[in-house]
Amino acid sequence: MLPRPIPKEPAPWAFPTPQERALDNGARLLVYPVPGQHVISTRVVIPAPLSSEPRDREGVATLVSRTMDEGTEQRTGEEMAELLERNGVGLAAAATEGGIVMEVDATRPQLSTGLELLTECLSQPVFDQGEVRRHQRQRLADIEQALARPASRAALEWIATKYAPAARASRPSGGGAETVAAITRDDLAAFHRDHVGPRGATVVVAGDIDVDEATADVARTLGSWGAESGSAATEPADNPTAADAARIVFVDRPGSVQTEIYLGASGPSRRVPGGWAPYPALAYLLGGSPSSRIDALLREEKGYTYGMRATFRPRLRGGEVLVSGSVRGDVTAESLDLLLGVLDGAAADGFTAEEVKAAVDFVGKTAPARYATADVIADEAAHLAFDGLGTSFVTDYLEGLRSLDPQRLQRDWAAVAHDWTVVLVGDADAAAEQVRALGRGDVTVVS
């Protein structure tokens, strides 16, 4: 009989290393050769942070990102859409805290066409009045929908409570109803002129492509994007915390049978001293799986929720630790008390060696699968570019996982697990007094 094989520990995994080139117009190029990934993913990262928007026109960056492909100096929006569909090219854009990302996904034979159309949208948008109005109405509808959904309503109330009113982070990234309604076609053109340009931008290309071929394609297309365009080098602003952030806000939804819980505190940025490694592990231990501490109690033992999640969200300046999910309305106060007990208990009592090993194994050993495709590699590189970091950041924190121990995780969790800002969205008449009775902070009810 053959002896039973003994599994070995997998070898350490590293994020793919890019080849970097400089384009003549001031942008930099990062090429990630990924064999077998025949759909090439391209991202253009334009670091024009949301804090660069005029205060009375917040949302203009979002509308710019949504309308740059809705007509150019060479073709109408319908012609652009038809050409993209005919060539099987996917083109999209979005505005984030750090700036605007435009993306193109295309097979190798159609990559040149995709890059040409992307360059055209970046350099020659006309911001047709009809299309601007259409996207403006759509954004206003998005705002109404966000207020109607408990999860997004809770997130909006949380940022408004957590951050000082002057902070850009206290308001929706896509702008509010008043500021979006005030935006004109000329506002889009002015923002594009002033902030959307190649200087300071990063181009990421990932897929099964030769580095020299990718460089030549990008230099011929995006490299012609005029250097006379606006600079994308605006520095992000700080986001100060409100003086009364550590409190409980109950958003009243009469008759609601569930309560959305959304709580958080200030957390680390990606540049935190000691490295990022502890934070994905902490998120997994507390709210990253059905066996995490939160779900083990509130879902598996009590049956109060379908599931709650914990996460660390780094920002360009600082960051946040967040826990969210919905519970049965009739156990709102008890659920909140139990949830805060889990979070406080982890800071006071720490974690076992078995828990730490499970978290390290999950975060580290699933990384190769999480970053297996070209689009995910390109997305990760784009997000890190906003923060001035390369994808070696991922390799470094995965390596740092190997040295984590219970003492380190308890220390790092205790450093952030306090001064909670708590938002509840549910039936305040049925639960607000019970929440007050917990004695866990001032409770404010809003409609």
N, C-alpha and C positions, 0 to 999 in steps of 0.2 A: 504494500500500500504506500502510495506517495505521501510524503509529509505534508501537512496542511500549510499553505503559504502564509507567511507573516507579513502583513501590510507594513510598508515603510511610510515615514512622513514625506509628504510631497516636497520637492525642491522649492526654495523661495522663488516667488514670481515677481517680475518687474514690469512696470508699464512700458509699452513700446517707446523707443527713443526716437525723437524726430530729427530730421535733417533741416537745419535752419538756413534760410537765404534772406538777403535784403533786396527789396524791390526799389527801383529808381525813384518812385514817387513817395518814398518814406515809409511805406508799409513793410512789415516783415512777414516772411513766409515760413510756415512749419509744415513739413511733409512727413506723414507717418505711413511708411510702406506696410501694408497688412495683406500678406498673401492669402488668396482665396476669397477676398472681399471684393467682388466684381462691381458692386455699386459704390462709386466713389463719392465720399461725403466731403463737401467743402463748406467751411464757415468763415464769414468775414465778421470780425469782432471790432466794433467801433466804440471805444470807451468814452461815450458822452453820457455821464451819469444823470439820473433823474433830477438831481439837485440843480442841474443846469437849466431846467425848464423855468420859464417865467412863472411866478407864483400864481398869477391870475389866468394862466393858460396851461395848468398841469394836465397832462394827458396828450400834449402835442407830440411827444416822442412816440407814444403808442400809435397815434394816427399817422405819423410819418412812416413808421415801420409797416403799417397796414396798407399804405397807398403808394409806396414807391414803385410797385409792380402794376399799378392800375393806369398805365399809360405813360409813354415816354415821348421824347421829341421825334422818335422814329416810327412808333406804332401805338395804336390805341390799346386800351386794356383788353378788349376782346381779341385783338390780334395777338397780344402777348400770351393770353391764356390758350389760344388755339395752337400757337407755336410750341408752348411748353408741353401741351398734351400730345401733339403730333410726335414730339421727340422723346416722350417718356421722361421728361425732366421734372423733378419736384423742386419748387422754389417757395420759400417761406421766410418770414422775418418776425422779430419780436423785440419789444423794448423791455429791458430788465433794469434792476437797480444800477448796474454798472454801465449800461449803454445799450446799443442796438446790435443785434446779431442777425445777419442775413445768411441763409443757407441754401445750398443747391445739392441735390442728390441725383446722380446720373450714372449710367453705365459708361465704361471707358470710351466707346465710340461716340457717345453723345456729350462727353464732358466739355469739349470745346464750345459746343453750342450753349450748354448750360452756363459756362463762364462768361460767354459773350452777352447773354441775356442778363446775367447778374450784374455785369459791369454797366450795362445800359441802364438798369434800374437804379443803380447807385449814383450814376453820374448825370443822368438826363431825365429825372422824373418831372412831369409837368403838373402834378397835383390837380387833376381835372376837378373842377368845382362840383360836378355831379357826383363823382366818386368820393370826394371828401365828405360831402353831405351824407352820402349813403353810409360810410364808415362811422361818421359822427353819430348818426341815428342808431347804428348797431352798438356802438360803445355805450350810449345812453341806455339802451335796452339791457346791455350786460350789467350795468350798474343796478338797475331795478331787479334783475334776477339775483344778483349777489346779495341784495338786501332781503330777498324772499327766502333764500336758502339758509337754514340755521348754521351750517358749518362756515360758510363765507361771511355771514352776518357776525358770527362770533369773532372771526379773524379780523374783520374791520374794526369792531369795537375794541379788540385787544390792542391793536396798534395805536388807536386814538387814546387809549388809557395809559399805555406803557410809555409813550414818547411825548415829550414836550410839544405843544402846539406848533412851535417854530420848526420842528424837525420834519424833513421831507418824509421820513419813515412813518410819521403819524398819519399819513394820508394815503389813499389808494395809489398804487403804482401807475394805474391807467388814468388817474385823474378822477375828480368827483363830478357830479352832475352839473354844478354851476360852472366849473372851469372848462369842462368839455364843451358845454353848450356855447361858450363864448369864443371858441377857437374858429379861426377863419382859414381859408385857403392860403392867404398871405402869411399867416403864422407858421404854417407847415413849411412854406418855401424859405422863410427866414431861419427857422431852426435847422433845416437841411443845409442851408448855405453856411451857417455859422459853426455847425457841429459835426456834420457828416462828411468826413474827408479821409484821405489815406494816411496822413501824418499821425503816427501813433496807433494806427490800426494793425490788426494781426489777421493773416489769412491762414487757415488750417485746411490741409488736404489730407484725407485718410482713405486708404483702400489699396487694392492690388494695382499699383502704378509705380513705374520707375521714377526715381527722384528727379533726374534730369528732364524727363518728359513732363512731369508735373510742373517743374520750374519754368520750362519753356511755355507751356500752356497759360500759366498764371501771369507770367511776364508779358505775354502778348495781349492778354485781356485785362485783368485787373491791374496790371502794371501800367496800363494807359489811363487809368482813372486819374484825373487831373490833380496835380499837386497844388493847384490854385484853389481847390475846394477847402472847406472849413477844416480846422484842426480838431482832432478827436482827443485832445490831451487835457480836458477839463478835470480838475481834481474833485473827488467826491467831498461832500460836506459832512460834518459830524452830525450825529443824531442823539442829542441829549435826552436823558430820561426825565419824565415828568416827576415833580416833587412828591406827588401823591400816587405814584404808580402801584405801590404795594397795597392793593385793595381788591374788593370783589364788586363787580358790576353785573347786575342781573337784568338782561334784556327781556322784557315781558312779551311772551307769546301766549295770550289767553287760550286755554283749552288744549295746549300742546301735551301730548302723551309722552314725549321724550324731552330730555334736556341735553343740549349740547354743552359740553365742558371744554373750555379752551384756556389753558393756563401756561404761564411761562415766566422766565426771568432773563436777565442779561447773561449771555454766554460768551464763549471765546471766538475770536477770529481764527482764520487759518494760520495766522502767524503767532499763535499763542506760545509763550515760552515753554519749553519741554516737548513741543510737538503735538500734532493732532491725534495721534494714535488712541489715546484713552476715550475719545468722545464717540466714535462709532461703536466701540465696545460697550460704553455706558448706555447708549441708546438701545442697543440690542438687549442688554440685561434688563432694562427697566420697561421698555415698551416696543421691542422689535420682533416679537413672535408670540404665539399663543402660550408659550411656556415662560414668558417674561414675568417679572414680578407683578406688574399691574394687571395683566390679563389673567394670570394664575389666580389672583384674588377676585377681581371684579367680574371676570367672565366665567372662568371654570368653576370657582368655588361659590360665588354669589349669584351668578346668572343675571347680573344687572346690565350688561352691555354685550354687544356683538363683538366688540374689540376696541381698544384704545392704543394709541401709538405715541411714542416719545421720539424726539429728534433734536439734533443740534443743527441750527441754521446759521452758518457764518455769513457775515455781511462784509462789505468793503471796510467798514470801521466797526469793530466789535462783532457781536453776534447774539444769538438767542438760543435758549433751551426751551422747547415747547412740548406740551402733552395735550392731546386732544382726542375727543371721541364723544359718542352719545350714550346716555344711560336712560333707564326707565324714569319717567317723570316722578313717580311716587317714591323713589329712593334717591332723589337728587341730593339732599343734604347728607345722607349716609354715604353715598358714593363719593362725594367730594371729600368728606372727612377721611374715608378709607384711602382715597387716592393720595391725599396730602400725607397721610400716615405712612404710606409706602415710600414716598419720596423723602420724607424726614427720616424714616427708619434706615434707609440706605446710607444717608449722610452720617447717622449716628453709629450704626452697627457695621456698615461695610458689606463686603461680598465674600463669598467663600472661594477657595481655590478652584473648586469644581465649576462654579459659575464663571469665573474668569477664563478658565480654559475653554469652556463652551463658547464664550463670546469671541475669544481670540481665534478659535478654529472657524467659527462661522464667518466672521468678517474677512479673515485672511484667506481661507480656502475657497470661498465663493468668488473672490476677486477675479480670477481668470475668466469665469463665466460672465460676470457682470460687464467686463470690458472686452468681450470677444468680438464685437462687431465694429465696423468702421464708423458708423454713425455715433455710437456711444463714445468711442475714442475722440472723435471730432468734437462732440458736445463737451466732454470733460476738458479738453484742451481749451475750448472757447471760454468756459466758465472760469477756469484758472487764469486765463489771460487777462480778464478784467481785474483780477487781484494782483497782477504783476508776477504771477507764479507760473512755472512750467509743470509738466506732468510728472517730473521727478518728485514732486510733492506727494503723489500717490505712492510711488515706490518707497519713499522715505517713511510715510506713516505706516505702511504695511510692514516694513522692517521693524518699526518701533513697537508694533504689537507684540513681538516676541519677548520683549522685556517687561511687559505689564505684569503687575502683581496686585493682590487685593488691597494692599496699603496705598498704592498709587491711585487706584480707582476710587477708593473711599476719599482720599484727600482731594482729588480733582472734582468729585461730585459735591463734596461738602463746600467747595469754593463757589459753586453756582447755585446750589439748592436752597435759596432763601429769597425773601422779598418777592414772593410770587404775585404776579398780576393775574387775577382770575376773572374770566368772563363766563357767565352762564346764559344760555338762551333757552327759555322755556316758560312755563306758567308761573309767574312770580307770585300771584295770589295764593297758589297752592304750596309754594316751597320757600319763598324768600324769608319768612320768619324762622323757619327751621334752619336755614343757612345762617341767619344772624345768631341763632342760639348756639351754634358751634363755637362762637367766640374766636374765629380765625381771621377777623379783620372787619373793617367797615364795609357795609353792603349798601350799594346804591342801585335803585331800580330805575330803569329807563324804558321808554316805550319803543 
